[in-house]
């Protein structure tokens, strides 16, 4: 397959998936509402995932703390994937499966929204992190690939992107998260 053919094939899969995201309008609205309420009530948004999803978690936390489009007051948001000392110490001493749960137990309050990202919806550490958040009374959100999957079934609000292709799912997660940023920033004061 030529580079041109590869490009057009990937673009076609991307565009087809983006057209299907209309099916997630209701859970996206619920996520926006829960996040708005959390931020207005003194809570924060807490993000985590593995690999590309970890990068997405960091990216979205930064969009909210720094700015998305306009200069405005910072929004309370954090990614649990950035502290290498915690990540390595916990993984070494206790194992990788409870990495996010431990941080959730230390940092999350009931007024927070906790967002777990997993393209498969079966990442054990993300599942355990959302379970810990639920136990604390926080609102849980799952950004996953096509269901059914454990993470989507566990969350208060699930956005299962209708694809099993990792790259396309991550592109959709970025799009959905950017819509969240648009909505929250529209409410923000300078």
C-alpha positions in Angstrom: 0.0 0.0 0.0 1.4 3.4 -0.9 1.7 6.3 1.5 -1.2 8.0 -0.2 -3.4 4.9 0.2 -2.4 4.6 3.8 -3.2 8.2 4.5 -6.6 8.0 2.8 -7.5 4.7 4.5 -6.6 6.1 7.9 -8.5 9.3 7.2 -11.6 7.3 6.1 -11.6 5.3 9.3 -11.2 8.4 11.4 -14.0 10.2 9.6 -16.3 7.2 9.8 -15.7 7.0 13.6 -16.2 10.7 14.2 -19.6 10.5 12.5 -20.5 7.7 15.0 -19.7 9.8 18.0 -23.1 11.4 17.9 -24.2 8.3 19.8 -22.2 9.5 22.8 -24.0 12.9 23.0 -26.0 12.1 26.1 -23.1 10.7 28.2 -20.9 13.5 27.0 -23.5 16.0 28.3 -23.6 14.1 31.6 -19.8 14.3 31.9 -19.9 18.0 31.1 -22.6 18.6 33.7 -20.8 16.5 36.4 -17.5 18.3 35.7 -19.1 21.7 35.8 -20.8 20.9 39.2 -17.5 19.5 40.5 -15.5 22.6 39.6 -18.2 25.0 40.9 -18.4 23.0 44.1 -14.7 23.1 44.9 -13.8 19.7 43.4 -11.4 18.7 40.7 -11.0 16.5 37.6 -8.6 13.6 38.1 -7.4 11.8 35.0 -5.4 8.5 34.4 -4.6 5.9 31.9 -1.7 3.9 30.4 0.6 4.6 27.4 -1.2 6.9 25.0 -4.0 7.3 27.4 -1.6 8.5 30.0 -0.4 11.2 27.6 -4.1 12.1 26.9 -4.7 12.4 30.6 -1.8 14.8 31.0 -2.8 16.7 27.9 -6.3 17.3 29.2 -5.3 18.2 32.7 -3.0 20.8 31.2 -5.7 22.2 29.0 -7.9 22.9 32.1 -5.2 24.1 34.5 -3.4 26.4 31.9 -5.9 27.3 29.2 -7.6 25.7 26.3 -8.4 28.6 24.0 -8.9 31.7 26.1 -7.1 33.2 29.0 -9.1 32.5 32.2 -8.8 31.4 35.8 -7.2 27.9 36.1 -9.5 24.9 36.7 -8.6 22.2 39.2 -7.4 19.2 37.2 -4.6 16.7 37.6 -3.2 13.6 35.9 -2.0 10.8 38.1 0.5 9.8 35.5 3.1 12.5 36.0 4.9 11.8 39.3 7.7 9.4 38.4 8.7 8.9 42.0 5.1 7.8 43.0 4.8 5.7 39.8 8.0 3.8 40.3 7.9 3.5 44.1 4.4 2.1 44.1 4.9 -0.2 41.2 8.1 -1.5 42.8 6.7 -1.9 46.3 3.1 -2.9 45.7 2.7 -3.7 42.0 1.3 -1.9 39.0 -2.3 -3.0 39.3 -3.0 -0.7 42.3 -1.0 2.2 41.1 -3.9 4.5 40.4 -6.1 3.2 43.3 -3.4 4.2 45.8 -3.2 7.8 44.4 -7.0 8.0 44.2 -7.2 7.0 47.9 -4.7 9.8 48.8 -6.0 12.6 46.6 -9.7 12.1 45.6 -12.7 13.6 47.5 -16.4 12.9 47.0 -16.9 16.2 45.1 -14.3 15.2 42.4 -14.8 13.7 38.9 -12.4 10.8 38.2 -11.7 10.0 34.6 -10.2 6.6 33.6 -9.0 6.2 30.1 -8.5 2.7 28.5 -8.9 1.9 24.9 -9.7 -1.7 25.8 -11.7 -0.9 28.9 -9.9 -3.8 30.6 -6.7 -2.2 32.1 -6.6 -3.6 35.6 -5.0 -0.5 37.2 -7.5 1.8 35.6 -10.4 -0.4 36.7 -9.0 -0.5 40.3 -8.6 3.3 40.2 -12.2 3.8 39.2 -13.3 1.3 41.9 -11.4 3.3 44.5 -13.0 6.5 43.3 -16.5 5.0 43.5 -15.7 3.8 47.1 -14.9 7.4 48.0 -18.1 8.7 46.5 -16.6 10.5 43.6 -18.3 10.6 40.2 -16.5 8.2 37.8 -16.2 8.5 34.0 -14.8 5.9 31.7 -13.4 6.7 28.2 -13.0 3.4 26.5 -13.2 1.6 23.2 -16.1 -0.4 22.0 -18.0 -2.2 24.7 -19.1 -4.1 26.5 -16.1 -3.8 28.8 -15.4 -3.8 32.5 -14.5 -0.1 32.8 -17.5 1.2 31.0 -19.8 -1.0 33.1 -18.2 0.2 36.3 -18.4 3.9 35.7 -21.2 6.3 36.5 -20.8 7.9 33.1 -19.4 5.8 30.2 -18.2 7.0 26.8 -17.4 3.7 24.9 -16.1 4.8 21.5 -17.5 2.4 18.9 -14.2 1.1 17.6 -11.5 -1.4 18.6 -8.7 0.3 16.7 -6.5 1.9 19.4 -5.4 4.9 17.3 -9.0 5.8 16.3 -10.2 5.3 19.9 -7.5 7.7 21.2 -8.4 10.2 18.5 -12.0 10.1 19.6 -11.1 10.4 23.3 -9.1 13.6 22.5 -12.1 15.0 20.5 -14.6 14.2 23.3 -12.2 15.6 26.0 -11.7 18.8 23.9 -15.5 19.2 23.7 -15.5 19.0 27.5 -12.8 21.7 27.6 -14.8 23.9 25.3 -17.9 23.6 27.5 -16.0 24.2 30.8 -14.1 27.1 29.3 -17.3 28.7 28.1 -18.4 29.0 31.7 -15.0 30.3 33.0 -14.3 33.8 34.2 -11.1 35.6 33.5 
